[in-house]
Amino acid sequence: MQPAVEFRNICKAFGPVQANADVSFTIAKGSIHGVIGENGAGKSTLMSILYGYYNADSGQLLVDGEARSIRTSHEAIALGIGMVHQHFMLVENMTVLDNVMLGAEGGFRLALQRAAIEAKLRDICTRYRLDVDPLATIHDLSVGAQQRVEILKQIYRSANILILDEPTAVLTAQETASLFEILRLFKEQGKTIILITHKLGEILDITDQVTVMRAGRVVGAVATATTSKEQLATMMVGRPIEGELPRAPFKPGAAVLKVEKLQLIDKAGVRLLADVGFTLRAGEIVAIAGVSGNGQSELLEILSGMRLPTSGQVEVLGKALPFAGRVDADGLPATFRKLGIGHVPEDRLRDGVIKDFSVMQNTVFGYQDRVRNRWGLFDFAAIAQRCAHLLTAFDVRPANPDIRIGLLSGGNQQKVVIAREVSAAPKLMLVGQPTRGVDIGTIESIHKQLLKMRDEGVAILLVSVELEEVRALADRIIVMSGGRITGELNIEEFDTTRLGLLMGGMHTS
């Protein structure tokens, strides 16, 4: 097949970090091409070079057979290249139509163009089954719908080469299936798709060819039909990935967390949590399973002190959490941390890190009082020593404490968050979507760390939409639907059909 994109000996370095080293491979026109690798393998850097965000230090880039020097994203768009980022580039208080027009207004007389562009967007949505209302406001749309808006922007701008960076990281299984239907339709119409993902099952399901990167280099390229998940994992990580991780026998201790009749009603009168109650014991992992948006996020926000419940009671180690009499949650997260509650939030960029601060600074956020000397001043030598230890112990790459954390890959940001919370030695660990957007090697590392904490007697409440993750980690599973608990299973009773019914709101015996 005719090549759509060719990378020839592409090199790119950021100071001492070599992000891409002599990268060469070809992407066939009209194909779905997967690019996989560990966090920090250089995938996103390479795609950013193709999209004009970065300029290669050396090497050659060919688009449709012609050598191109793409200096800006505007030049990439003019060549028919579009990119859907892992973190959406949308203005949330604007409509879909306004977001599509933003940066491509075409003149000052916007009112005259709006009707014509709206009609064109409706035609595109019908033709590609995008199911998006051009007049809807972004903040009113689901995550899956927002991603379709990003795709709509690229189609409107006549993209024939579409780059998708971790497109399913925040999607439900149903939204992922819908996205793949759209991508197959694109392929039928001759468009080229470049898919960056860590989910090997999706690679096998949707792609034609796969290029594997490790430490900034290409280590292999295979036809999807001739490979397997195990082979791809070994190529990515450089070693076989363990299947069933070792864990000590289940020996739960005393109750650490007790939740009784927890209710949450928002300002619009919508009941987000209804009579939620359960117990979590020391040395136990309880997983909250369910489709996103069914109360799991709100439950974690309450238990971590980020939000007040409407009513109900929560006890940690026999002490009632101080919700009563408060008008807001100001100061509660700090209070809860002092009670021994650790928290790995679902959205690391929004709640877990401050991306413009250094890695070292992010390793102490929330625990500043623990790194002061006897005069109340920050002990910077101790902070640096502690940070160096955490970066080594949790295999953060690059192990540079002074680099801005926003420059790290998503998986390495997640490692920093987990390292910070684990190092605080919590009695209760709240973990939201711990492996969202991270590679298979990092998933293994995070799972080992959580099981180690469980075996050491920590009580862990896990929220995950990945049923395989639930099966690998949980001792007990609580299923939520519509803000209610619809069922509870021991891990020995794990059954995807039964879980699916419970997640759909059907109580089963």
Helices and strands as residue ranges (DSSP letters): E 3-14, E 17-28, E 32-37, H 43-50, E 58-63, E 66-68, H 73-78, E 81-84, H 96-101, H 110-128, G 138-140, H 143-156, E 161-165, H 173-188, E 192-196, H 200-206, E 209-214, E 217-223, G 224-226, H 229-237, E 255-265, E 271-281, E 285-289, H 296-303, E 311-316, E 319-320, H 332-338, E 341-344, I 348-352, H 359-362, G 368-371, H 380-393, G 405-407, H 410-423, E 428-432, H 440-455, E 459-463, H 467-473, E 476-481, E 484-490, G 491-493, H 496-503
